[in-house]
C-alpha cells in the first residue's frame, strides 16, 4: 500500500500548486493533524511538482484506521 496519494500535478510550482498544497494543509489543521507531516510538495524529474497527502489523512475521509 502506498503511503502517499497524489492530489494534483502541475508543470511547475505556480499559484495552482500553492493553493492545492495550502488547501490540504488547512484540512489537516481543521482535523488536528500536523500539515508538515501529512501534506507535501514533490518535485519530479521534468521540473513539475505534485501535491501528495499521507495515508493518515486519506484514512480520515475513508473512515478506516490510519497511522495516527
C-alpha positions in Angstrom: 0.0 0.0 0.0 1.3 3.4 -0.9 1.8 5.8 2.0 1.1 8.9 -0.1 -1.6 9.8 -2.6 -1.1 12.3 -5.4 -3.8 15.0 -5.2 -2.6 17.2 -8.0 0.2 17.5 -10.6 1.4 20.8 -12.1 4.0 21.6 -14.8 5.8 23.9 -12.4 5.4 25.5 -8.9 2.7 28.0 -9.6 -0.3 29.6 -7.9 -2.5 26.5 -8.6 0.1 24.2 -6.9 0.4 26.5 -4.0 -3.4 26.7 -3.5 -3.8 22.9 -3.6 -1.0 22.5 -1.1 -2.5 25.2 1.1 -6.0 23.7 0.9 -4.8 20.3 2.1 -2.6 21.9 4.8 -5.7 23.7 6.1 -7.7 20.5 6.1 -5.0 18.9 8.3 -5.2 21.7 10.7 -9.0 21.5 10.8 -8.9 17.8 11.8 -5.9 18.2 14.2 -3.2 16.6 12.1 0.2 18.3 11.5 0.3 19.6 7.9 4.1 19.3 7.8 3.8 15.5 8.4 0.7 14.9 6.2 1.0 17.1 3.1 4.0 17.5 0.8 5.1 19.0 -2.5 7.4 16.8 -4.5 9.4 18.0 -7.5 9.6 15.5 -10.4 12.3 14.8 -12.9 10.8 17.1 -15.6 10.6 20.1 -13.3 7.0 19.8 -12.4 5.5 19.4 -8.9 2.9 17.2 -7.3 0.9 17.7 -4.1 0.6 14.5 -2.1 -1.3 13.6 1.1 -0.5 11.0 3.7 -2.3 7.7 4.4 -3.3 9.1 7.8 -5.2 12.0 6.1 -6.7 9.7 3.5 -7.9 7.3 6.1 -9.8 10.2 7.9 -12.0 10.5 4.8 -12.3 6.8 4.2 -13.3 6.1 7.8 -10.5 3.5 8.1 -7.9 3.2 10.8 -5.0 5.5 9.9 -1.4 6.0 11.1 -2.1 8.5 13.9 
